[in-house]
Amino acid sequence: MSRRFGWSRGVLALGLAGHLAACSSVPRIPYTAEQGAFATVPGIPAARAFADASTETFSEMAGRPEARRQAFTYLALSGGGGDGAYGAGVLNGWTASGTRPEFSLVSGVSTGALIAPFAFLGPAYDAYLTEFYTSGVAETLVQSPSLTNVLFGSGLFGDGRLRDLIGRYVTADLLAAVAAEHAKGRRLLVVTTNLDSQRAVIWNMGAIASSGAPNAVDLFRDVLTASASIPAVFPPQLIDVQAGNAAFQELHVDGSVVTPVFTLPQSFLLRDGRLRTNGRANIYVVINGRLEPEFDVTRNNTLSIVERSFTTGSRARSRAALATTYAFTRANRIGFNLTYIDERAPTASAARGFDTGYMRQLYQSGYDKARTGAFWEHTVPAAPLVKTITAAAQ
C-alpha cells in the first residue's frame, strides 16, 4: 500500500469497511439532548458556545476594548487541508509588504484553525507557519495509513499523529501569549462540529488560554485537533464536559463539516444594530481553496467520484458563505476583502493535497501575491455563467 494516501481514499476505505466498523465502535457514556444543550467544560465555563446561540451570548464573548475609535479588523481563515499553505504564504507575504494590520478578531476553521493562533499573535510567529506548511511535517500526517484503524478505530490515520504534531507548537508559552492579547480585548475563535448535537461550536480560545485551568493546554490542543480532523481520515476528539452532576464526553470533528469559513454571527461586529467601533471596520477572508468551478470529464470510478463530489460541494458552500458575508458587509458599511487560490496557482488532486512539493509551491504563490500588495478582491467572484455572458457582451 502506498505510504501517501489521500483523504478521499480514506473516506472510501471507511465506507468499504463500515459494516465491520459498526460492530467495533468504542463505547461511550450516554447523555441526553438536554444535558448536551447546557454542558460546559469543567473549570472553563466561558470556553465555547453553539454557533446558533443567542445574540447576548456572542455579545459577551465579543468583549471589544474600550477604545472604540480603533479600526476593527476581522481575519477569517477557511478550511482546505494542505491548501492551508496558501493562507500561510499570504500572511507571511502580507508581513513582508509592510501593510499587515493587527487583527481585532481571528477565526479559523479546519486548516484555518491551525493557522489562526499564529496569525492572531502576529509576525513574530510567521516562522511557525512556514515550518508547518513547507518543511514536510504536514505530509507525515497522511503517511502509512492503517486499515486496522478503519475497522476497529475511528480514522484511517488514527494513531494521534495530528494531535501530537499540534502539541509541538501549542505550548504553555503560546497560551500565555494568547491570553495577553485576549486581555486587550482581541479575540481568537475556532470552529468545531459537535457530531452528537449536529451543531457548530465556537470556541473562545483566549478564554481558554486565560482561564488558568489545569486542563487549558490540553483543551486548546484538543480543539485545534478536532477542528482539523477530517472525518474518517483523522479520529475525532472526545472532549470532557459536564452538565450538573453528570460528566460525559462530546464527539467533535472538522469545523468545515458545518461551515467552510466563519465570519458571522453579526454580534461580534454589531451592538444594537451599530458597529462596535467608531473607526473603520474591515473583514479579510482567506479561502484556502478554489472558488471557480473547473470543467473536467470525471472518470467513472469510485475514487474520482468521491473526490470530485467533495470539491464540488466545498466550493459551492464557500461561495454561499461568502455571498452572505458580502451582503452583510455592504449593509453595514464594512470593508470586504477576499483572497483565494486562483487559476495562477499550482494544482494537485485531493490525493496529493499534503504533498510537500505542492504545498511549497502553493505557499510561494500566496506569499508572492501578498507581498506585492495586490491580492484582495472586494466582491465575490461572479458565477461562471455571468462571466461568460459578460465576456460575450464585450
VENPEBEL-V260678 format. One record per helix or strand of 2 or more residues. SS is the DSSP state (a for helix, b for strand). FROM is the first residue (numbers start at 1). TO is the last residue. Records with the same first field share a line. If there is no record, write none. Layout:
SS=FROM-TO  FROM-TO
//
This chain:
a=7-16  18-21  33-38  55-62  81-97  111-121  123-134  139-142  147-152  161-169  172-182  205-210  216-227  255-257  266-268  302-331  350-352  356-372  384-393
b=40-41  48-50  72-77  105-109  187-194  199-204  237-243  246-254  270-271  274-275  281-287  335-340
//
